[in-house]
Amino acid sequence: MIRRLHIIYMLGAMLSLSACKDVFSNLYDDPVENIFTTQSQLYVDASSWTDWYYIDLNAVRDSVIRDARYVPTNAWKKYAIPTAEVDHSKESDNADKPIGIYTYWFDVFGEGLSNYQYQRFQPTAPQPAPAHWSIAVHRNNVRTNGGEVLETNYAFMEQLPPSSEAFKDSVFIADEWNERDVWTVQDQMLKGYIGCQGIKVNRVLSSWLQVDIPPMPPLFSLNSSIFIVRFSDGTCAALQLANYMNQKGTKCCLTINYKYPY
């Protein structure tokens, strides 16, 4: 009798877990590579929870100059998000915002992301990055290498002013510290606990792909505005998210219209 009850309990747990994963189906998409792009587009499968993808627009520009047929699909470089615990107790840098994984509980099956509670912090190594990069993407998160971003009212690249000088008096927004949006540790997700990377992201550029919970499964919505990124070296880029799915419907596979330098 005890063995029979144990079997029934295990079957129920398995069915419950399967149902929860169905609810999170839009979050657990399997990455699928390769999509057709043009010379004025970038494409990256950024659906991984555990990696940032970096691109150096200067290097892309140089490659296009050398070969006009160059399509920069493979120009992105992948760097994993550190999650192993690191002892920072002997370090002299007493930053207000320690580097690491911030675990929050989110009411994903109730009120949604607006209802959350801080749970714990685990210090980790800093996020690695290539020596030269312009922007980095992680699912619906975007950050810049010391840049600032402006959202414009333009929806077509052909309508942009001839030069970014037209926006020189506009208010650009720099990257800001964030510890709830870069979801990376999923092992307790079905209970609502998410390990989030504490890191600076650009809230303006990240708004090109909004993920809303509720409903469940999550609702993805695309903002087709053109964004101007002003980098620390004074150059600018015009970026526009053209699509956030690949041909098989995998979310966070980003096709980006771009103009650099602009």
Secondary structure, DSSP 4 states (H G I P E B T S, - for coil): -HHHHHHHHHHHHHHHHHHHHHHTTTTSPPP-------TTEEEEE---SSEEEEE-HHHHHHHHHH-TT--GGGG-EEEEPP-S----TT-S---SS-SEEEEEEEETTTTEEEEEEEEEEEE-PPPP--SS-SEEEETTEEEESS-EEEE-S---GGGS-SSGGGGTTS--EE-EEESSS-EEE-TTGGGTEEEEE-EEE-HHHHTTEEEE-SSSSPEEEE----EEEE-TTS-EEEEEEEEEE-TT--EEEEEEEEES--
